[in-house]
Amino acid sequence: MKTQKNNKLIAEFMNEEIGFSDTSEPCVLGDYSQRPMKYHKSWDWLMPVLEKINYKVADTWKIIQIGIGTKYVDVTNFNTSDLFYYNTGNNIEDTYNCCIDVIKALNNNEI
């Protein structure tokens, strides 16, 4: 249930139209289709979220994802040194959780 709630939060952030499948699972509505939300398990779904976060916070914050073998997401406010840091390895779950935390901070005007 928490994953569905978080996926819905991301879909709203991405300005996606949200509906429900026949099984009452939230999904993204497209042209004549319904797609189950896969932000939590697909890099194809999650990378556009990171790109949008980077764009939204570009004035004072910067997302840095660096590494060969060892990856991390470092979201830093260069004015205040506030930081969201996630050592993600090749793990989509940690990157997903970082996106959730940053979106919540954006929604609460903390960023």
C-alpha positions as CSV (number, residue, x, y, z in Angstrom):
1,M,0.0,0.0,0.0
2,K,2.9,2.4,0.8
3,T,4.3,1.8,-2.7
4,Q,1.0,2.6,-4.3
5,K,0.8,5.8,-2.3
6,N,4.3,6.8,-3.1
7,N,3.8,6.0,-6.8
8,K,0.7,8.2,-6.8
9,L,2.8,11.0,-5.2
10,I,5.4,10.7,-8.0
11,A,2.7,10.5,-10.7
12,E,1.1,13.7,-9.4
13,F,4.5,15.4,-9.4
14,M,5.0,14.3,-13.0
15,N,1.5,15.7,-13.9
16,E,0.3,12.4,-15.0
17,E,-3.4,11.7,-15.2
18,I,-4.2,9.0,-12.6
19,G,-6.9,6.4,-12.8
20,F,-7.6,3.0,-11.4
21,S,-7.3,-0.5,-13.0
22,D,-9.9,-3.2,-12.8
23,T,-8.2,-4.4,-9.6
24,S,-8.4,-0.9,-8.1
25,E,-4.7,-0.4,-8.4
26,P,-3.7,3.2,-9.3
27,C,-2.4,3.6,-12.8
28,V,-1.3,6.2,-15.2
29,L,-3.9,7.0,-17.9
30,G,-2.6,7.5,-21.4
31,D,-4.0,7.6,-24.9
32,Y,-6.6,4.9,-24.7
33,S,-4.6,2.9,-22.2
34,Q,-3.9,2.3,-18.5
35,R,-0.4,1.6,-17.4
36,P,0.4,0.3,-13.9
37,M,2.8,2.6,-12.1
38,K,6.3,1.2,-12.1
39,Y,8.4,4.1,-10.6
40,H,9.5,1.7,-7.8
41,K,10.9,-1.0,-10.2
42,S,11.7,0.5,-13.6
43,W,14.6,2.9,-14.4
44,D,12.7,3.9,-17.5
45,W,10.0,5.3,-15.2
46,L,12.2,6.7,-12.5
47,M,14.9,8.5,-14.6
48,P,12.4,11.2,-15.9
49,V,11.5,11.8,-12.3
50,L,15.1,12.5,-11.4
51,E,15.4,14.8,-14.4
52,K,12.3,16.8,-13.4
53,I,13.5,17.1,-9.8
54,N,16.9,18.4,-11.1
55,Y,15.1,20.9,-13.3
56,K,12.8,22.1,-10.5
57,V,15.6,22.7,-8.1
58,A,18.3,23.9,-10.5
59,D,18.5,27.4,-9.2
60,T,19.8,26.5,-5.7
61,W,20.0,22.8,-5.6
62,K,21.8,20.3,-7.7
63,I,21.4,16.5,-8.1
64,I,24.7,14.7,-8.7
65,Q,24.7,11.1,-9.6
66,I,28.2,9.8,-10.0
67,G,30.0,6.6,-10.0
68,I,31.1,3.5,-11.9
69,G,30.1,0.6,-9.8
70,T,29.3,2.7,-6.8
71,K,26.4,5.1,-7.4
72,Y,24.9,7.7,-5.2
73,V,22.4,10.5,-5.4
74,D,23.5,13.7,-3.7
75,V,21.0,16.5,-3.7
76,T,22.7,19.6,-2.3
77,N,21.6,23.2,-1.7
78,F,24.7,25.2,-2.5
79,N,23.4,28.2,-0.5
80,T,22.7,26.4,2.8
81,S,24.6,23.1,2.4
82,D,21.4,21.2,3.2
83,L,21.7,17.7,1.8
84,F,19.8,14.6,0.8
85,Y,22.3,11.8,0.3
86,Y,21.5,8.3,-0.7
87,N,24.1,5.6,-1.4
88,T,22.1,3.8,-4.0
89,G,24.6,1.3,-5.4
90,N,22.7,-0.1,-8.4
91,N,19.6,-0.2,-6.2
92,I,16.5,1.4,-7.7
93,E,14.8,1.2,-4.3
94,D,17.1,3.7,-2.6
95,T,17.0,6.0,-5.6
96,Y,13.2,5.8,-5.5
97,N,13.1,6.6,-1.8
98,C,15.4,9.6,-2.4
99,C,12.9,10.9,-5.1
100,I,10.0,10.4,-2.6
101,D,11.8,12.4,0.1
102,V,12.8,15.2,-2.3
103,I,9.2,15.4,-3.7
104,K,7.8,15.6,-0.2
105,A,10.3,18.4,0.6
106,L,9.3,20.2,-2.5
107,N,5.6,19.9,-1.7
108,N,6.2,21.3,1.8
109,N,8.3,24.2,0.4
110,E,11.4,22.9,2.3
111,I,13.4,23.1,-0.9
